[in-house]
Amino acid sequence: MMGIISEDLSPPLRRRLDFSDVKNDFYRIKMSSFKKNQPVEASVKEAIHQLIYSVIPYGFEDDIDDNEEYYRIFDKIYEYFYNQYGEELTQYYEKRQRDIEQEKDGVKYIFVKHDKSYYDRGWRGFAKGFDSFSDLLTAYGSWVEVDWDEVKRKLDKINDYPENNFDGTMDSRPLRISSIGDKGNNWGYNFSIVKKIQKPD
C-alpha cells in the first residue's frame, strides 16, 4: 500500500501512515457514511475521506512544512482508496437509496441493546428509535456484522403488533438479530429490533 506514496516522503512520516486496520475500518465507515437524500457521490466521498483519516494520524499535517505536500499525499491516498473501494461503495449507496424509496410511510424501528431477555425487567442497555430502517443502519449498522438485507426481509414480514402504546402506535415483538456469544458479537449484549407502526383508524 505504501507504494501509493512517493519515496521522497521522509521515512518517519511514511511510517506514521497506518494501513493495518483499513479492512476492519471499511465496514464501519461504509455503514456510517451514507448521506440520506444526497447524491450517491457525496456518500462515496465521505466514506473515502473517513478511510483516509483512519490511516493519517492526528497531527500529521502539522509535521509537514509544505501544505501542498500534505494535500499531495491526501490526494494519492484518496485515489488509491477510490480505486480499491469506489465501485463497491457506489453500488452499496445506490442500493441504500433504492431501499429508502421503497420504505413504507409511518413505519419506524427501535434498535435495542440488552443484556437479558427484552421482556425481563431491569435489563441493562438502551433502546433508540428511528424514522426509517436506513437511519438505523447509518447509526448502528456497524455494531454487529449481520446480513442486514435478511434482517430487513424478516422485519417486512412482521404483521403482528401486540404492544399498544399511548401515543397511538403499536410495537412488534423484538426481532433478535444477534445474541451474546454469536460470531462477531463481543459486546456481552443481545441486539434486537422492534418494528413500530401507527394504529389503524
N, C-alpha and C positions, 0 to 999 in steps of 0.2 A: 504493500500500500504506500509505503513511503516513497516509492518511485514517482508518485504524482507530484512530489515537491522537488524542486531543482536542488542539485547538490551544493549550490552556493549558499544555502541556508546553513548557518553555523551548527555544528553537532549538538551543542547544548540546547538550542531552540528546537532542533529536529527531534531530539529525544523527548521533549516535553509534549509532543503531539501523541496522544494515546488512542490508538485504534482498537485496543484489545477488547472493549465491550460493545463495539458497534452493533454486532448481530443481536445481542441482548437488548440494546437500547432501541433498535429499529422497531421492534414490535410495539413497545410502549409509545414511542414517538409517532408511529403511523396511526395508532388509535386516537391519540390525544390531539393531533394537529389538524383534524378536519375542521374546515371553516364553513359552517352552515350558511346557505343562501349566498354563497360567493362562488366565483368561477373555480373550477377544479384546479386550475393552475395556482391559485392562491394557497390551497391546501398543500400541494406538492412543494411549493417554495417554502412554506412554513416548516414542513417536515424536514426538508433538506437543511434548512438553517439550524433547526434544533439538533440534527445529527452533527453538523459542523461544531456547534457549541459543546457537544458532548465529547469531542476529541481535542478541542482547543482549550487549554487550561485557563483558569481565571488569572488575569494579569499578563497573559501572553502578549497582548497588543502593546502593553507598556514597556515590554522588554525589547521591542523592535524600534529602532530610531526612526526609520523611514515608514510613514503611513502607507505609502504606495506598496512597499514590500509586504506589509500585513495584508492589504487587500488583494495583492497578487496571490499570496498563499491561500487566502479565503476563497478566491475565485477558482483556484486549482482544485481545492478540496470539493467545492461545490460541483464542479464539472465531473469529478470522479464519482461522487455520490449520485449525481443525476444519471450518469451512465449506468451505474450499478442498480439503482432503485427507482429511477424516474418512471419507467413503464409500469412497474408493479404498483407504485403509488397512484399513478393516473387511473389505472383500472380499478383499484380499490375505492378511490374517492368518487369515480363515476358511478360505481355501484351504490355507494352511500347516498349519492344524490338521487338515484332512481328509487332507492328504498324509501327515502323521505317522501317522494311524490306519491308513493303507494300507501303510506300510512293513513289509517282511518282517523278522522277528526274525533276529538273527545276522549281518545284512549291515552291513558297515562301509565307510567311504570314506576315502581318503587324498588330501588336496589337496597338489599338488606344484607348486612354483615352481622352474623350472630353466632355465639359460642355454644348455644343449646338449641333445642327444637324451637322453631318460631313460635309455637303455641305455649311454651313454658314461660312462666312468669320470671322476671328478673334476669333475662339473658343480657349479656354484655355485647355491645356493638353499636350499630346505628342503622337507621332507615332513611333514605334520601329519595325524594320524588322527582320525576322528570316529566316534561310535557310530551316527550317523544322518545322512542327507542334509540334514535340516533344521538340525542343529547346524553342518554345514559351511557352509550358506548364511548362517547368522547370523554366523559368524566371518569368512568370506572372500567372500561373495556379491557384495559391493560392489566388490571389487578389479577385476573385469572385467565389462564390460557384454555379457552373452551371454543367449541365450534359455535360462533355467535349466530351463524345462519340457521343452524339446527335449533338453537335456543329460541330464535325468533319464530321459527315454524311451530314449535311447541306452544309458544305464547299465543300465536294466531289461532290455534285450535281450541284454546280455552273458551268455554261458553258458560261456565258455572261461576257465579259470583255470590257466595254465601254470606259475605260480610257486608252489612249495611252500615254506612257511615252517616253522621248527622249533617254532612254538607251536601247531601243529595247524590253521593257516589256509592258504588259498590266495589268491593275488592274480591279478587280471586283468592284461592288458596295459594300459598307461595310455591313457586316452581324452583326446586333446588337445582342449582347449576354447578355447584362444586361443594364437596363435603370435606371436612377435616381429614387430612391424610391422603386425599386424591393427588394424583400426579400434578405437579405444578402449583399445588396449594400448600405453601409453607407458613401460612398465616396463623394456623391454630383456630380458624373460624370457618363456619359454613357461609356460603353465599347463595342467596335466593333472590328471585324477582317476583313481585306481586303486580298483577295487572289490574288497573283501575278504570272503571267506566262510569258514565253518568247513568243514574237511574232512568229507566224508560218512563215516559209520561203516562 
